[in-house]
Amino acid sequence: MVEVPVKIQITNILKKARESVRQMTQVSGAAKTKALNALAGRIEAKAEELVDANRADAEAIGKSLAGTADKDVIKAAVERVRFPEGALADLVMAIRDIANRAEPVGEVTHLWRQPNGMDVCRMRVPLGLIGIVSDGGPLQTTDLIALCLKAGNVCVVRGGPEWVKSGAMVSKFLLDSAAEAGLPAGAITIVDRTEKEAALELIKSPLYLDALIPRGGPGLRKTAKEQARVPVLCHGIGVSHVYVDVEADLPLAQNVVINSKAQQARATNAVDTLLVHQSISRQIVPALIRRLLDEFKVDVLGCPKTISMIGSMNLTGYRELRPVTDEDWGKQFLTSTLALKIVKDMDEALDHIAAYGPSHTDTIVTRDYATAMRFVQDVDAGAVLVNASTRMHDAAEFGLGSEVGVGTGRLHARGSLSLEALTCEKYVVFGTGQLRQPHPVPVTYEDAIMLKRPS
């Protein structure tokens, strides 16, 4: 059988999925909740089989790289495919949390009455058809689908190709659960083409998609941002900063910096650049650098002032502090690397942040309220925090449950994007016959007279 070209197949999939968008608007909140609880139940009941399938996927990846000389490369590839310990239980819990959250569709966010008696409101509605392109596994993708489903959206999903057996199992769980709850047949569509071209065609499709969610590494997010022709909800691109103010509590500042970098260095909200007020730099920078280099194995890139300060101190037995380059200031490292700059005052810190913004996440450490509020108002970022780690920028930490990712653009939503970000709002108006004046029919000749039937 001749294989259908990728472009034609993706177009046909999107066209069919588009037909389900209107049908999804009629699906009740109870039906969506039923589908999600059924999905959680299937994953929980088949957990052992799913782990076995995932183990087979990991072994297949290992065998495919058997000729690779670097054993660390093989180990990293296998670990990437293997489900982490406890991940299935966490996913089941997350799906049930999404299922039990308040129904977002139909929520009235604002309501007011005009002087003419007309009631005007803004109501949440689904975004429509969302494309999900992921280079991660089925567990990373399933919570995205669950969120989209709860928000009443139709999904077309192209997941990571390495999870052949476990991915197929989870896909079946998704489709069976949706069908059991009576959702439209096209509510969830899994693209089974593994070629990169399939992901690219989905990213570039402008005719049928309403929004795109890229979930994966920096390469995927960069491609989505550059080539998508529909809104990209969460590309997670942007430098994260911590500014330690002259009025900072220094022990607190040290904890915030270390947690922001070392808690999970590869996270998109891990700090990339540390800015320290020069008046307190000698009190915090040397000890902090020693801990980052030696205790947490973080590569620190220092500005000339930092190099000069540390160069006069004995760092024997510690990893080497290296000079920063101009290009480093704008990098989202996604590794155990941190750039450090000593600034003369807050104005220089704000200018630096603005030069490399909009940011992913920015934090100020200070005890001065006025300084904190100026930072909050001035900084352009997906989230701005005061006296808290950049790693706290997360929907779960904010009490919002699961998230589809982080948006750093100005449209359609910013920061951690949870359930509400997968909806938009439309105006709904309730009237009692209000007319825009001047009415084209003369007052002496009422419309009602025209509607009277002759006796």
N, C-alpha and C positions, 0 to 999 in steps of 0.2 A: 504494500500500500504506500502511495506517495504521501510523504509528510506535508502537512499544510504549512506554508511559510509563516514564520513567527508573526510578522506584521499583520497578516490577514487574520490569524487566529486570535491575537490580542484584540484586534478591532471587533471581531465577532463576539468575543467574550464580553467586552465593554458594552456593545450594543444590546446584548441580551440582558446584562445586568441593569442597564438603564431602564429597562421596562419594569423592573421590580421596585424602582424608587417610589412611584406613586402608590404601589401596593403596600409598601412598608409604612406609609403615613397612616394607614388604617389598622395597623397592628396594635393591639392593646399593650399596656405596660405589663399586665399579668402574663401575656403570652411570651414577652421577651424575658421576663423573670423565670418563667417555666423553662425556656430554652437554656438559659444560663445555669440554672440549678441542675438540669439534666446533663449538661456538659460536665459540670463539676463532679456529678455522680459517676459518669462514665470514666473519667480520668481516675477517680479514686478507686473504682471497682477493678479497673484494668491496670493498676499501677505496676504490678509485677511484670505483666506482659509488656508494658510500655518501656520499662527499664531494660528488659531483655532485648527488645528491638533496638533501643538506643545503644546497648552494648555492642550489638552487631554492627551498627553504623560506625561506632568508634573503631572497632576492629577493622572494618573495611577501609577506613581512612588510613589506619596504620599500615595495612598491607599495600595500599596504593603508593605509599611513600617509602616502601621497604628499601629502595635503592638509594635513598638520600643519605649522604655521608654524615650530615649534622643530626645527631640524635635528639638535640634540643628542639629542632624544628619538628620532628616527628611527634615528640612528646607534647609540644604546644598545640599541634593540630588535633591530636587525639583528645586532649583536655578540653579543647574548644568545643568538640562535638559531644563529649560525654556530659550527661546531665549532672549538675552539682548535687551533692548530698542534701536531701530535704527539699529540692526544688519542686518536685511534684506536689508535695503537701502545701508548700507556699503558694503554688499556682491555684490549687483547689480553693484555698482560703481567699485568695484575691478574687477569683471568679464569683464566689459566694458573696463576698463583700460588694462587688459591683451589682450583683443581682438584687441585693437587699437595699441598695441606695434608692433614694426618692426618684420617682420618674421625672426626668428632665423635660421630656417633650410635653408641650401644653402648659408648662409653668408660666405664669404671668409675672414678669419681673417689675413692671411699672404699670400703674393704673391711675388715671385721672379723669375728671369730668370737666368738660368745657362749659362756658357760660350758657351756651345754647342747649345744654342738656345732653350732648353727645359724649358717650364714654369711649375713651381711647386707651388702649393698652398695648404693651409690647409682650409678645409671647414667644417662647422658645420653640423652635422647629428643627428637624434634622438638617444637616448640611447637604445630604443627598448621597451621591456615589463617591466613595473614598477609595483610592488606590493605596495599598500598603505594599511597599517594597522593602524586604528585610534580607540581610545576609546573615542573620542569626537563626537560631533553632526554633522549633515549634513552640517551645515554652515561652520564649521571648515574644513570639508573635501572637499567641492565643489570647493573652490579656488585652492586646490592642484590638483584636476582633471583638472580644467581649465588651469592651468600652464602646466601640462603634455600634455594636448591636443594641446595647442599652439606650444609646442616644438616637436610635431609629434609623441609622444609616445602612446603606448597602455597601458591602466590601468586595473588592477584587484584590486577591492577595497572591503575591509571588514571594515565597519564603526562600530560605537558604537551601541550596541543593544538596548539601552533605548529609542531611538527615533523611535518608531515603525511607527506611522502614518506620522509624518513630514518627517522622513527619506524616507519612501516609496514615498511620493509626490516628493521630490527633486530627487530621483532616476529616477522617470518617466520623470521629466523635462529634466534630463541629456540625457536619452536614446532617447526621442522624438526629442530633439534638434539636436543630432548627426545624427539621421536618416533623419531629414528634410534637413540637409546640405549635405547628400550623403556620410557620413563617413562610413567606413566598420562596419558591424554589431558587430564585436567583439572589436571595438575601446575602449569601456567602458564596463566593466563587474562588476556588483555589487553582491558580495557574500551575500546571504540571510541567511546563517547559523549563529546563534547567539552564538553558543558554543565557549568557549575560545580555544578549540581544532582547530577550523577553522582558527582563527588568527595565532595560532602556526604553523599549517601546511603551511600556506602562508609564514610565516617568514622563515621556514626551507627549503622551496622548492629550490633546486639547479639546476634543469634541465631546467626550462623554463624562469625564471625571469632573467633580466639583472641588476636590482637594486631594493632596498627596501626603502620605506619611512615610518618610524614609526611616528605617530603623536599622542601625548598624554602624560601621566604622566611618572614619573621616572621609574616605574615598567616596563611599556611597552618598553621604550627606552633601559633599561638595558637588557631586554630579547632579543630585536632585536640585540643589539650589541654583545651579547654572543652567540646567537644561529643561526643568519643568516649566510648563506653560499654564499651570494652574497653581493656586496658592499651596505652598509647602508649609504644613502645620508645625513641624518640629524638626528643624535641621540641627539644633543644638550647637551651632557654630558661634564662637565668640570667646574672647579672652576673659578669664576671671581674675579679679584683683582683690587683695587685702591691703587696706591702708591703715597703718598703726599711727594714730594721732599723738601729738605731744601730751595730750591729757589721757592717754590710755592707761589702763590697769595692766602693768607689764606681765605678771604671771598669767592673767587672762589672755592677753595678746599672744603670748607664746603658745598657749593651748589651742587658741583659734587657728593660728598659722599651721601648727603641726597637724591638727585634725584636717584642716582644709587641703593639705597636700598629701599626708601619709595615710589617711584613713582608706582611700582608694585612689591611687595616683592616676589611674587610667580613666576615671570618670570625667564626663564633660564639665562637671561643676567643681572639679579639683582646681585649687588656685594655681594660676600660671605666673603671675607677677605679684611680688610683695613690695609695697612702698612704705618706707619708714621715715618719719619726721626726724630731721637731723639732730634736733635737740635731745632726743632720747635714744639715738642710734647706738651710742657707746654702751648704754645700759642694757640693751637687748640684743643687738645684732651679733656680737661675737659668740655669746653662749648659744643663741638660737642656731647659728650656722654650724657650730660644733655638733649640736644634737641632730640637725638635719643630715649632715654629711656622714657622721659615724653611726648614730643610733638608728636612723631611718633610711640610710642609703640613698638619700636624695642628692642629685647633682645640682649644685647651686652655682648660678651664673651671676657674678656681681658687677655692679657699675664701678667706674674708676674710684669713687669715694669708698665703696665697700672694699675693693681690692687694696686700696691704700691703708685702710684701717686694719684689715685682717693680716696684711702683709707684714705688719710690725709685730705680730703676735705669733707665738709658738704653736703651730698646728701639727707638730710631729705625731705621727700615728693616726692622723685623720686623712680622709680623702681630700683631694685637692679642690680648692675653690678656683673656678675658671672665670675669665672675663666675659662679660655679656657682649653681644653684637647688636647693632641697631635692628636687625631682622628678628632677633629673639623677643623684642617687646611685643610684637604683634602675633606671636605664636600661641596657639592652643596646644600645649605640649602633649597631653594625653599619655604622659610617661612620668617617671620619677625625676622630673627636672623643674627647677624653680628659678625664675629671674628675680633679682633683688636690686632695688634702686633706693638710694637715700635721697630724699627730697628736702628742699629748704623750708617748705611750708605746705599748708593744705592747698593753696592755689596751684602750686606746681603738681601736686598729686592729682587734682581735678583736671588740670590741663593734660596730664599724661593719660589719664583714663579716657578723656574725650578724644584724644588723638588716635586711640586704638579701639574705639567703640563702634557700634553699640556692643556692650559687653554681654557675656553669658550671665555671670553672677559677680556682684561686687559687695564687699563688706568693709565697714569702718569699725575700728576698735577705739572707743573714746568714752570718757565719763562726762563730756560736755554736751548738754542737750542741744544747744544752738548749733554746735558744730555737726552733730549727728543729723539734725534736720536739714542743714544746708547740703550735706552730702546726699541725703535721700532725694532732695529736690533737684540737685544738679546732675546726678549721675544717670546716664542712659544705659539701662541694663534690663535683662529679663527679670531679674530680682535684685533688690538692694536690701542688705541686711545690716543690722547694727549689733555689734558685740556677739556675733554668732558665726560659726563656720560656714564657708561657702557650700559645704557638703549638705547643709540643712535645706538647700534649695531643692525640694522634692515634694511632690504632691502628697505622698504618704506622711512625710514629716509635717506638712501643713494641715493634715487632717482631711485631705481631699480624696484619699484612697489611691487607686492605681492611676498612672499617667501614661499618655502616649509619647511623652518626651518633653523637650523644652523648646519653646519658641523665642528667638532673640530678635525677630523682625518686629515691625510696628503693626502689622496686620496678619492674621485676624485676631490673634490673642498672643500674649507675651508670658514668659516664664513657664513654670510647670503647667502643662496642659492636661487637665483631667476631664471628667465627664462633660462638664458644661462647655468646654472648649470645642467639643464635637457637635455643638448645636450653634445656630445663629438665631436672630430674632426678627420677627416681622410684626408690623402693626396690625392690630385687629380693632375694628371700630363698631360700636353698637349705637345705632341712631333710632330716632322716632319720626323720621321724615324730614330731617334738616336739609336745607337747600342752600347752595352757594349763591349769594346775592351779588348783583341784581339778578333776580329770576327772569328768564326771557319772556315769560307770559305776563301781560299786564295785570295789575292787582284787581282791576275791575272785571277781569275775565279769568276766573279761577280754573286751574287744570281739572278740578273735580267736575266742572260743568261739561267738559269735553267727554268725560267718561260716562255721563248719564245716558241711560238708554231711553229712547222715546217711549212715552206711555201709550 
